[in-house]
């Protein structure tokens, strides 16, 4: 159970504890809370970063030995996957036309995935799940 320091302060003042003592107690409790937080952060260490990986099935070994990278994109289940890149291109054109400043003008595929705003993709019913290149692993279908 956790109690907010403001509630503790209010109860101490209700019970006619001197305001000076209340402030001292609250200050000490705040220091204890900060110490506990720094200890927890030190124990946890840096936060682990996760990475998306795409796995392709290649039973005929056509792509064997090649290193491939790409982006993860999400679309509606019944939509044609061949149209995804065209939808992204249309969203880029729309964003470039409406941009007030030409500082983030999108000219290539990499910058499209990094800087394209979700509101322009929402109209096209496409979601970009990774902004950075994602490694693609190739398997022959056997474990």
N, C-alpha and C positions, 0 to 999 in steps of 0.2 A: 504494500500500500504506500502511495506517495502523497505527501502533503505539500502544498504550495507554500513558499516562504511568506507570501502576502497574507495567507490565512493564519500562519503562526504569529505573525506580527499583530494581526487584528485581535487574536485571542489574548495575546499578552497585554495589549493595551486595554482590552475589556476587563481584564483581571487587575487593573490598576498597577501594573508594573511601570516603573519610571521610564519615560521616553528615551533617556540616555542609555539605560540598560537594554532596552528593546533594540535600539540601533546597534549596540555592541554585539548582542546575540545574533541578530540578523547578519551582520557583517561576518561574524565567525562561521555561521552556518553556510554563507555564500562561499567562503574560502574552502570549507570542507567539500562542498559540492564541486568546486573547480578542481580540487586535488583528485577527487574520485574520477572525474572526467578525464584528466590528463593521464592518470594511471591506466584507465581502460583503453585510451588511445595508444599508449605505449605498449600495452600487452597485445593489442590487435595488430599493430604494425600497419604498414601501408595497405590500402585496399587493393585487392586482387582485380586486375583488369581482365575482362573476358573478350574473346574474339569469335566472330562468326566464321564458320567453315562450311563450304558447299561440297557435297560428295556427289560425284557423277558416276553412273554405272556405265562401264565400258567393257562388255563381255568379249568383244572382238579385238581388244588391245590396240585400237586405232590411235589412241592418245597416250599410249605407254611411253614413259620417260619424258614427257613434256610437263613443264610447269605452267599452270594456268591460274589466273586471278580474275575476279569479277566483283560484281555488286549483288546484293540481295534485294530484290524488289518484290512487292506484294500487290496483287490485283484481285478483282472479284473472281470468284470460282468459275463462272460461266463465260468469262471474257477470253478472247483470242490472245494467246501469249505472243503471237507474232506482231501484234499491234502495240506492245508495251513500249518499245523504243520510240515509236512514232508519237505516242502520248507524252513521253518525257520530252521529246523534241518540241512538241506543241506548247508544253508548259514552260520550257525555256524561252521560246519566242514570246509568249505572253508576259513573262517576268521581265525580259529585256525591254519590251515595249512600254511597260508601266513603270519602270525604274526611274526614280527622280534623279538619282545620281548614277552616272555611268561607271562608277568605281568597281562595282561587282558585276560587270558585264560578262555574261557566260558565253564562252566561245568554243569550248571543247567538252568532251564527255566527262573527263575527270572533274572539271569545275562544275559541271551540271550536277553531278552527284554530291559534291561538297557544298555548293551554295544555293541550290534550288530550294525555294521556300515551300513548305508543305501546303500552303493555301492554294498555290497554283497547281499542285498535283492532285489536290482533293477534287477539283473540277473534273479531272481526267480519270478519277477513281483508281489512282495508283499511289502506292506508298513506297518510299525508299527506306529500307531497313538498315542499310549500312552506308555511311558516308565515305568510308575508306575502302580501298581495295581489299577483297577477302580472298584468302587462299582457297583453291579448289582441289580437293583430293579425288583421285581417280581410282576406282576399284573394278575388278573383273567380275564382280557379283558373288564372289566366294569369300568366306571369312578366313 
